[in-house]
Amino acid sequence: MSRSSPRLRKADKRVSQAADLVSARRTSRDWPERYAGRLVYSDVIVIVVTMLAFRFLGLPPESVDVSWPGGFHVPYWFALAVVALVWLAGLSIADTRERHIVGNGILEYRRIVNATIAVFAFCIALAFFLQMQISRGLFLIAMPVGVVALIFTRWLWRQWLREQQRNSKYVHRTIVLGEPVKAGHVINAIRRTHGSGFEIVGVATSGRVEASIHGIPVVGGFTNVTQAMDAADADTIIVAGADDLDPVMTRQLGWDIADRDGNLVVAPALTDVAGPRIHTRPAAGLPLVHVDYPRLEGAKRVAKRTFDLIGASVLIIVLSPIMIATAIAIMVDAPGPVIYRQVRIGRRGREFGMLKFRSMVADADDQLASLLDLQGTSDRPLFKVNDDPRITRVGRFIRKHSLDELPQLFNVFVGRMSLVGPRPQRQAEVALYDAAARRRMMVKPGMSGLWQVSGRSTLSWDDAVRLDLYYVENWSFTQDLQILFRTFRAVLAPGNGAH
């Protein structure tokens, strides 16, 4: 047998290395499918455990009587298995593991809830038509517990995914394509949102620009995007928009990216718009984007008020021992009233008295103007006094743990505030609002809000307005629940940025 020449061996080695590189790229690019596959196993485990727990702890009957057709008996374990299979099928039909929604936003959670409700309705309808005697506990206990467990496990998977993405794993290596200003806007938007799943590795733009845009290197122009994509080992192109990029070029770019098993993402000129508000409607061959503007009126407003009323009542009862202990500590620590009432501006500019546990000396308001003048921050809304000398010893503790905010539960109870909403501000701060900031007052102010759970007092005024406007423009009941959950985490976490 003749030995192959060194040249052939080197060629074979290069081919092998190229094949390994292609395989590695595909492995790194198919992470959404692999992540969704893990969710399948997780969902199966949750639903099976839920059904088994109900079977052995709920003590349902041994069999189910089916009166139609003909009448027969079915083992109860078989009925539970059918419900479990229908539940899993419902999660798949509702696209709860769809690659574009898993790991980010609230749409994934919403689809889980909607799928479970649909399965609930289907099983009840089936039991009614077949005249089956199924335990009510299956629908009133097992399924609600199951949906909570599903959402919790999805949340745990998200924490794992965020940790991987912090180490540059499970991300889309992305090139932003567009004019420098538009590309810079997309880069900044992705940077300030943790867990977006995009790692920007380059910018493709036209004209004479610097070597980088916002610290991201320019790797090519409009005519050599795919070459730049290969050189940077990118799998995603985000089109930020450019006058020189015509529809024919964009279509060809899409074909080239598809040949490379990549992703083409078009970033519209809309900002801070949640996914459920966006609807695509093809017309005359154009993918027109329709944007809905939610209105917190009618049934939605009644539902939010009902949730606030029930939630505030429960929290007042549960937290009453803590509030009593806090009141006693304030009275012992420094002279003055226990409750501090401050005039704030609420929905549509109406004034109301916001209640707080007193955390400062009794004459704190008289000292505010001089302190702000010394600090030079009174010309901006959301101004704070750094290292405020007016805060008492007990006040510093209750502020750190947000206990001073608890009396606002009574504001929520009487309807002046909501559990979730933009933070109410003083008249002097509202007077500094611009037209965009005034949209914060379209809804009731809240004890907690999106900017509080995203950084609290460490955020700039511009970031606070942006987050509050996002909440106002994209309100949903699911988002309120998510913010409340994150509020407990922010309050319990040390160094949460409260003043």
ZIZI-V730725 format. One record per backbone hydrogen bond with DSSP energy under -1.0 kcal/mol. NH is the residue of the N-H (numbers start at 0). CO is the residue of the C=O. Records with the same first field share a line. If there is no record, write none. Layout:
# ZIZI-V730725
NH = CO ; CO
This chain:
# ZIZI-V730725
8 = 4
9 = 5
10 = 6
11 = 7
12 = 8
13 = 9
14 = 10
15 = 11
16 = 12
17 = 13
18 = 14
19 = 15
20 = 16
21 = 17
22 = 18
23 = 19
24 = 20
25 = 21
26 = 22
27 = 23
28 = 24
29 = 25
33 = 29
34 = 30
35 = 31
36 = 32
37 = 33
38 = 34
39 = 35
40 = 36
41 = 37
42 = 38
43 = 39
44 = 40
45 = 41
46 = 42
47 = 43
48 = 44
49 = 45
50 = 46
51 = 47
52 = 48
53 = 49
54 = 50
55 = 51
56 = 52
57 = 53
63 = 73
65 = 71
66 = 130
67 = 129
71 = 65
73 = 63
75 = 61
78 = 74
79 = 75
80 = 76
81 = 77
82 = 78
83 = 79
84 = 80
85 = 81
86 = 82
87 = 83
88 = 84
89 = 85
90 = 86
91 = 87
92 = 88
93 = 89
94 = 91
95 = 90
97 = 94
100 = 97
101 = 97
103 = 100
109 = 105
110 = 106
111 = 107
112 = 108
113 = 109
114 = 110
115 = 111
116 = 112
117 = 113
118 = 114
119 = 115
120 = 116
121 = 117
122 = 118
123 = 119
124 = 120
125 = 121
126 = 122
127 = 123
128 = 124
129 = 125
131 = 126
132 = 64
133 = 131
137 = 134
139 = 135
140 = 136
141 = 136
142 = 137
144 = 140
145 = 141
146 = 142
147 = 143
148 = 144
149 = 145
150 = 146
151 = 147
152 = 148
153 = 149
154 = 150
155 = 151
156 = 152
157 = 153
158 = 154
159 = 155
160 = 156
161 = 157
162 = 158
163 = 159
164 = 160
165 = 161
167 = 164
168 = 163
171 = 196
173 = 198
174 = 235
175 = 201
176 = 237
177 = 203
178 = 240
182 = 178
183 = 179
184 = 180
185 = 181
186 = 182
187 = 183
188 = 184
189 = 185
190 = 186
191 = 187
198 = 171
200 = 173
201 = 173
202 = 216
203 = 175
204 = 219
212 = 215
215 = 212
217 = 210
218 = 202
227 = 223
228 = 224
229 = 225
230 = 226
231 = 227
233 = 228
234 = 172
235 = 172
236 = 262
237 = 174
238 = 264
239 = 176
245 = 243
249 = 245
250 = 246
251 = 247
252 = 248
253 = 249
254 = 250
255 = 251
256 = 252
257 = 253
258 = 254
260 = 257
261 = 256
262 = 234
264 = 236
266 = 238
276 = 273
277 = 274
278 = 289
280 = 287
282 = 285
285 = 282
287 = 280 ; 285
289 = 278
291 = 276
296 = 294
299 = 296
301 = 297
302 = 298
303 = 299
304 = 300
305 = 301
306 = 302
307 = 303
308 = 304
309 = 305
310 = 306
311 = 307
312 = 308
313 = 309
314 = 310
315 = 311
316 = 312
317 = 313
318 = 314
322 = 318
323 = 319
324 = 320
325 = 321
326 = 322
327 = 323
328 = 324
329 = 325
330 = 326
331 = 327
332 = 328
333 = 329
339 = 355
341 = 353
343 = 351
344 = 424
345 = 349
347 = 440
348 = 345
349 = 346
351 = 343
353 = 341
355 = 339
356 = 403
357 = 337
360 = 389
363 = 360
370 = 366
371 = 367
372 = 368
373 = 369
374 = 370
375 = 371
376 = 371
379 = 376
390 = 387
391 = 358
395 = 391
396 = 392
397 = 393
398 = 394
399 = 395
400 = 396
401 = 398
402 = 397
403 = 397
405 = 402
407 = 404
408 = 405
409 = 406
411 = 407
412 = 408
413 = 409
415 = 410
416 = 410
417 = 444
420 = 447
429 = 425
430 = 426
431 = 428
432 = 429
437 = 433
438 = 435
439 = 436
440 = 437
441 = 438
445 = 421
446 = 417
447 = 418
452 = 448
455 = 450
457 = 454
458 = 455
463 = 459
464 = 460
465 = 461
466 = 462
467 = 463
468 = 464
469 = 465
470 = 466
471 = 467
472 = 468
473 = 469
479 = 475
480 = 476
481 = 477
482 = 478
483 = 479
484 = 480
485 = 481
486 = 482
487 = 483
488 = 484
489 = 485
490 = 486
491 = 487
492 = 488
